[in-house]
C-alpha cells in the first residue's frame, strides 16, 4: 500500500450526501403482485457513509458523520443516529431524507426500492461542502460515500478531494457512475467499487478475477491511489502500488447483504490504521467485517464478537482466470 495511505488512529469522518432511513422487511418468498406478511422488520439509519460510521463506532473507532437532513424523516434519522456513539454533523435542508425499502427472502436475496432523495439547493450544496471541510479538521481519514442527490453536480466529491488535498487527511471515495469517474481523476487515496460499479467505471464486463485486477489498475492509472473491489461471495481484491491481493471468507448463514460493502470498507480503514499501514492486514479485516455483516439482519453492522478474521483466506492473486459468481 502507498505510504500516503498510512494513517494514525484518530477520528474518521464520513460524508453521506444522500442519507436515508432504511426499512428492511423479511418475507418467506417474494411474489410479484402478491400479499406478503413480514416475518421481521428492521428500521435503521442508512446511506453508505452512515453505515461506515456505524460499523466503526461498533468496534471502538471514533467516527464523525456529516449528513444533510430535513423534514420529519430527517428528524427521525437524527433520532436513530442518537443510539450510536457517532459525532453527527447535521446540515439542515428543506427537502426530506429519503426512505429506502429492502425486501429480503430466506436465501438472502435482496430486492431494493431506493428513493432518489430530495433535491439540494445551491446554498445547501455549499453548506454541505463547507461542513465537510470544517468537520475534517485533524481527521485521519475522510470517506465520501454513496450516491449524490438531485441538484448535486457529478464533480461534488471530486471537488472535496481537491479541497482536502492540502490537509494531512487521506480521502476515500465509495460511489458510482459519473461521480466515481470524476473523483478518480482528483486522486483519492482509495476507492471502493463493487463488481457492478467497477464494470460501469471501465465500460466492460469483468467476468474473472483477472479482469477485475486489470480494471482496478486502469483506475489507478487515472488517479486512484489504491482500489478495494468488493465482490460479494468472491470476497474482495486489493490493488495498490506494490501489492495485489485476493481474500475471501465463508458465510455459514447469509441473512442480508445490505450494508455489507460498507462494513467491508469500515473494516479496511480500521484495519489499516491499527495494522500500521499494512494492506494485507487491512484486507483481512475488511473481508472479516463484510462477511460478518452478511450474517446479520437488515443493515446491522458487526461488533467485535461477530468478527472471525482467522477464517479469512488471503493470498497474492494467482487464479486470475477464476470466474466470479456474482454478488449474492
N, C-alpha and C positions, 0 to 999 in steps of 0.2 A: 504494500500500500504506500501511496505517496506520503512524503514527510508532511505535506501541508494538511493532511487529514489527522495528524496526531493532536489529540486534544486532552486537556486536563478535565477532571470531573468537576463541573460546576453546573449552573442552571442551563438547561436546554430549552430553547424557545421553539414552539411550534406555531405555525400560521395556517389557519383554516379559512380560506376566503369564502367558502360556501358551506358553512356548517349545517347540521341537520339534527332533527330528532328522529332516531331510528326505532321503528316498531318492527320487531321480528315475531312472526306468527308461525308456530309449528303445527303442521297438519299431517294426517295419516297418509293422504295422497292428494295431489293437486289435479283437479279435473276442470277443464275449461267450461264455463257456464254452469258449474255445479254449485251446490250449497256445501260449505266447508265449516266444520266445527273445530275450532282450535284446541289443540291439546296443551299448548303453553303459549304465553305471550310475554315478550320482554321489551321494555321501553328504556332506551339508553341514549346518552348524548352521542352524536355522531359527526362524521366528517373525518377525513384521513388524519389531519393534524391533531384533532381532539383525541382520536383513538391512540395515536402515538403517545400523546401526553398521559393518557390514562394508563397505558402499559408501563410507561417509565415510572410513574409515581407508585404503581402497584408493586414495583420492585426496588423502591427506595432511592430512585433517581429524581432530583428536583426538576420540575418542568413548569414552564410558563406558557400559557396558551393565549394567543391573540385571536379573537373571534368577533366578526361583525354580527350583531344580534338585535333584531327589532320585533315588534309585535308581541302578542301573547305567547306565541311559540318561542320567541327569544327569551322571554321571562322564564318559560319552562326549561329551556336549555340551560340557562344560568343556574336555575334551581337544581337541575340534575347534576350539574358540574360541582355544586357545593358539597356533594357527597365524596369528593375526591380531594386530595391534598395538592391541588393544582392552583398555581397563581394565575388567575384568569384576568386578562386584559380585554375588557369589553369595548367595542366600538359601536356606539348606537347607530341604528339605521331606521329608516321609515318603513321599509318592507319587512315582512315576517320571515323568520327562519323556516326553511323548507322541512317537509315531513317525508321521510322515506320509509317504504314498507318492503320487508323481505319475507317471503313465504318459504319455509324450509320443510322438506319431506324427510322421512326417516333415513333415507340413504344419503342425506346431507346435500341433496340437490337444492339449489337456491334459485328462486325466481324473484327478481328485484323490480320494484317500481320506484324510481327516483324522480323527484320533482326537480325542475331546473333551478329553483332558488329565486329570490326577489332581486329585481334589478337595482344595482347600486348607482347612486347619483355621482356626478363628478366630484362633488365635495366629500361624499362618503369614500370614494376611491382614494382621494388624497389623505383623508383622515386615517384610513386603514393603513396605507403605506407609511405614514408618519408614525403611527402607533407601533408598527413593526420595528422601525429603526430605533425608537426610544426603548422599547422592550428588550431589544437585542444588545443593549449596552452591557459589556462584561459577560455576555453569554459565550459559552464554548462552542455552541453549535446552534444554527437556526435551520429549521426544517420547514420548507414551503410545500404544502401538501394539499392535494385534492383538486377538484375541478374549479373553474372560475365561474362566478355567477354572471347572469346577463348584465351588461353595462360595464364590464371589466375587460380591458384590452388584453389580447393574447400575450403581450410582452410584459404583463404586470409582474410576474415572477422574475423575468429576466432583468427588469429594472431594479428589483430588490437585490438580486445577486450583484449587480453593478454597484448599487449604493452601499452594500455591505462589504465590498471588496477591500476597502481601506481599513476595515476593522480587523481586530485579532479574532475573527469569527469564521468558522467553517460553515458553508451553506450547502444544504442538501435539498434536492428537488424531487418530489414524487407527484407527478401529474401526467397528463397525456395530451395527444393531439398537437395542435399548433403551439399551445403553451409550453409543452415539453421541448419542442424543436427550438423555440425562441430561447428558452432557458439554457439549453445545452450550449448555444453559441456564446452565452455570457460567462461560461466557465465555472459552473458549480463544482464543489469538491466531490460530490457523489450524486448520482441519480438512481432511482429505484423503480424501473418499469416492471410491470408483469409481462407475461408472454405476449398477450394481445397488444399491449401498449408498445412493446418493443417492435413487433411486426408492423404496427401502424407507423412508428417513427422512421423505419427504414424502407417502408413501402413494399415489403415482400413477405411471403410465408417463411417461417423458421421451424421446419419440422424436426430438426435434430439438435442435440446439444452443441454440435459444431457450428451450426448455423446461428445459434444464439450467441456464441462467442464471437463469431465474425461480425454480427450486428453490434454487439457491445463495443468491439474495437473500433467500428466505424463511428459510433457516437463519441468515443474517446478522441478520435482524430478530429472531431468537430468542436471539441471544447470540454467535454465532461472529464473530470479528473479520474473517476472510477465509476463502474457500473455494477450495481447489485440487481440481478434479474430474478424475480420470484417466479417459480414455475409450477405452482400448485403441487400435485402429487410427486413431481420430479424434483422437489426441493428448490435449490437456488444456485445460481452461478455468480461468482465474483470475478470481475475482470478489472485489474488495476495495472499500475505501471509495470510492475515486475512479476505479478502473480496472476494465475488463472486457476480458480478452484471450483469444484462442484461439491455440494453437500446435500444430503437428504436424511430424513428420519422417519421411522414408522409412525403411523397414527392408528392405534388399535381400534378406536371407535370415533369416527368422524361425526360431529354434530352440526357444525356450521363453519363455513369458510368466510363469513362476513367479518371483516376486520383482521383476518389472518395476515395479510400482507403488511398491514400497519404494525401489527405486533412484531413481524419479522424485522421491519425497519427499526423499530424501537430497540429490539434485541441487538441488532448490529451496532447501533450507536452506543448503547450501554456497554456492549462487549468490547468495542474498540477503545472506548475511553478507559475502562477499567483494566483492559488487557495490554496497556502500554503501546497501543497503536499497531497491534498485530492483526492483519487482515484475516488470517486463517482462524484465529481465535474468535474474532468478531463474527465470522461466518457461522461458526459452530453455535454461538449464542443466538444469532439471527434465526437459524433453522429450528433450534430448540424452542424459541418463543413462538414462531409461526406454527409449528406442529402442535404445541400446547393449546394455542388459540382455536385451532380446528376442532379440538376435542371438547370445547366448552360451548354452552348455549349462546345463541344470539351473537352479539359483538362483545361478549365478555372477554376482558383481557387477562392473560395468565398472571399468576402470582408465583413466588419462588417455589412453593410446594408442587406447582403444576409442571415445572421445568425439568427436563431429563436430558441435559447436554451429553451425557455419556452414551446415549443411543444414536447420536448424530454420526453419520459416516461422512468423512470429508477427505478428499484426495485431489491431487492435480488432475485436470481433465484429460483422461486417457481415451474413454469410449466416446469420441466426438461424433460417431455415427449413430449413437443411440437415439431412437425415435422418442419423441415426447408423447406423453399420454393425455395431456390436457390438464385443465385447471382443477378438476374435481378429484 
